[in-house]
Amino acid sequence: MTTADVDSERPNGRSGHGPADDFEVFRDDWGIPHLKAGSALALARAQGHNAALDRAWQLETERHRVLGTTAAYLGAEAVDWDRFARRARLADTARRCFGRLAPETAAWVSAYVDGVNAGLAEGAARAPEFAAAGLAPGRWEPWTPLGVWLSTHILFAGFPTKLWREEVARRLGDGRATLFATDGPGTSGSNGWLLTGARTTTGAPVIAGDPHRFIEDPGVYQQIRLACPEFDVVGLAVPGVPGIAHFGHAGGVAWAITNAMADYQDLYREQLRRTADGGVEALGPDGWYAVHAHTETVEVAGGEPETVEVVETDRGPVIIGDVHDEPSPDAPVISLRYPPRVTGDLGFDVLPALLRARTVADLDAALDGWVEPVNVVLAADTTGATLHRVAGHVPVRPHENRLRVVPAHDPAYAWREGAEPLPRTEVDPVTGTAVMANERGLAAPLGIEFAPPHRAHRIRELLGAPPGAGERGLTGPPWSSADMAAVHTDTRLASSRQLLSLLAWAPDLGPDAERLRDRLLLWDRHMDADSTDATLYSRLRADVVHRLAAHPALRPVTGDADPWRSAAYPPLFRPWLAAVPRIGYALETLLTVGLLPYEDRLAIVAASAEAVAATQAESPWGQVHRVSPWQALPGATPEEVWPGLAGDHDCVLSTSSVPGITDLFARGPAARYVWDLARREDSLWVVPFGASGVPGSAHHRDQSELWASGRLAPVVTDWNLLHRTEESTTTMTTTPEPTTSAVPALRPAVHEQKVEGFGVVRLVPVDPAADAGLLHGWVTEERARFWGMADHTREQVREIYEFVGSLPTHHAYLALRDGVPAALFQTYEPDADPVGECYDVQPGDFGIHLLIAPAEGEGAVKGYTDALLTAFIGYVFSDPAHLRVVVEPDARNEKALARMVRVGFELGPEIRKPEKTARLAFLTRAALGLA
């Protein structure tokens, strides 16, 4: 397919291509997009276009993650991921999987990509992160959404845990390999539950839950509605991926998932050697053989590029280690085998089928083709039918493959034909409920490590009776959609039982420790935000974790040989290899099993009680238990938008701190949803931030308070209650590349200069029509008040620059840093400008104005403005007729004046102009040694 272009400002959104090509964009009061189109393909384009406008920075970050090119603009911190993405061959796998899609699915995905490409330049102009990172929006390929899906989920099965188990077995013995098994660092979980009609106030099923992911800004899920003649679905989409995969309500049927915690990726210990001609050979079951090998370069912002050798054996790509003639346990070479790389199938043919599902039977049939990741699914429809099954591809291979890194040359560990059968079960007819919370339940035959059962047990306990049942005189268990928030926000910490039991029997406590013990034994075990007891328990827990880590029985994995310090493993995998978090998450097990004598466990808890009691420090749990969202832009400081939060790792409200490391949390409910099968408009949802990923947008953070307080927003389904937006006048058609006037990076430059350590600066003429939105956003910010356009409309800004463009003596340029708009640069001849009436103009004078784009800041890139000035002055003095640069900043703009002096300008007199009092400053060719 060719790139989709945008024809804007067409009456009723018509372009002459017929209704099927049109789409309309509506938004509710929370800014959530509701897209309506005449066909599924037009709707896919609309979804891609909307994602590009609302989430441009997020989309481009994900695209670069697929390609392994994030370090080129994020710096050295991103190199580890880029090396992994290259070595794991994520992009190549996505291309391979796209090539095997059914033609109709390929067309649907391509339509989505067309929409992304059509909207990305406009979306990037709205997003200040592009300028801050020096990033130009790129071009999406038809296979890019498959790459986004793959890179998002490649670590979901937690294959790095096998590295940890390998180290535990090596240091503590084979029998201890699974000692720390639990839902640990880096693992994504979720809650989900289903109530049949017998358990609800309406007599129709309800599905509710919350996916637990890293809390990112913008959020990992996008609330959206997709409507065309074939289907009408609301749900949580993954930005960069068409359709609604995980959580959706199609009116007649609704579905939700959790991570099954299945094991479906294997690690193989390889032996590689270099051949005389520079090639690479691997040892396989039949001896040595030649394998694929090539090198790639990872560009690093602010650093030297790094070379990565990409090697792939018959098992899969090598992700750890380099080519060695002699194998060494201290320098392992490990390859990764994962289903999409082997089969060329990511399961994307399922996505459009999910949108078209009308019944549970339709959904069930579609899920038979699901591949990645392996999920537990709950579904229900308006007839009352329900579904509880596992969906995905789990290869058939020996059990040992699931536990450890296995030898590559031994044929016993090879994958066999086919896939493991996927379990399914019926919803309990007695309780009328089904629960999924990553526990060792339905998917137990498919995995090794699962979440502790506490969340699942607690949800079942809570669903035994609705909130306030006694007050309402109910003897039965009917629930409404609105009641589900009480389950979402439950803070009971059942995993505290073992530690508190030991505390109860701890011997020889001093008076302060005894008071602490008595207090915690009376505690209701709820991690509520206003609870000081919850904070005391967390401090006790953290101290116990560190004392356990120091115990001789665990020193082999926590001492100087702590696996995370090993140079053998890439830093990317260190969250899975760090011993203290492992101990923290497995604390309940370690305080129960016989690894440590019972007396030692009692002594550790007693010593911790004494230590915590001695601090006499108290604070509410919410004061220390705060969210730490992840943002791609280095140095970005998230705005504090919510009060202290409740919950903890094993609570239903799973705001996951890391015991022994921090009370802050980075993982938690990335969304909450309630799907009501009686009336879809009674459904509810919320995300941590908002519908928009654009900082400063009214809908960037407007759901944060709802999310933090446990409330949800209504799902609006009545089109008459929605707001039709200007985006509705946009109709996309399949046309060639965007015009050069629409995309600044494609315009011919009047000047191009590489500034060392900064990038390539290009000056391109302003296009008033195409750039009006960008410029309006810049000149109306408070920081640009000296520019004098704070109260101008977009149309007025466009008219001003149309006038400037009509003058032979005045010119306006966009300054692009590596293709991204970075500043507005204007030039003028002083004797043809009002400023010429305020001072004695000399021959060769040449005036300039400069407005730096938002988010540049000295703190974003050191010397940012000075680097731009270097390029601007280089442009001015490239004309020998220009002898002196003249600037006239507002006399109150001390920052600008100081900057001018710093780069060599000499300050002149103040002058009075109708709109301001200015201070002249001059820079001569002679001052720069150019005379």
Secondary structure by P-SEA (a helix, b strand, c coil): ccbbbbbccccccccccccccbbbbbbccccbbbbbcccaaaaaaaaaaaaaaacaaaaaaaaaaaaccccccccccaaaaaaaaaaaaaaaaaaaaaaaccaaaaaaaaaaaaaaaacaaaaaaaccccccccccbbbbccaaaaaaaaaacccccccaaaaaaaaaaaaccccccccccccccccccccccccccccccccbbbbbbbbbccccccccccccccccccccccccccccccccccccccccccccccccccccbbbbbbbbbbccccbbbbbccccbbbbbbbbbbbbbccccbbbbbbbbccccccccccccccccccbbbbbbbccccccccccccaaaaaaacccaaaaaaaaccccccbbbbbbcccccbbbbbcbbbbbbccccccccccccccccccccccccbbbbbcccccccccccccccccccccccccccaaaaaaaaaaaccccccccccccbbbbccccccccccccccccaaaaaaaaaacccccaaaaaaaaaaaacccccccccaaaaaaaaaaaaaaaaaaacccccccccccccccccccccccccccccaaaaaaaaaaaaccccccaaaaaaaaaaaaaaaaaaccccccccccccccccccccccccccccbbbbcccccccccccccccccccccccbbbbbbccccccccccccccccccccccccccaaaaaaacbbbbbcccccccccccccccccccccccccccccccccccbbbbcccccbbbbbbbccccaaaaaaaaaacccccccccccccaaaaaaaaaaaaacccbbbbbbbccccccbbbbbbccccccccccccccccbbbbbbbbccccccccccaaaaaaaaaaaaaaaccccccbbbbbccccaaaaaaaaaaabbbbbbbbbccccbbbbbbbcccccccc
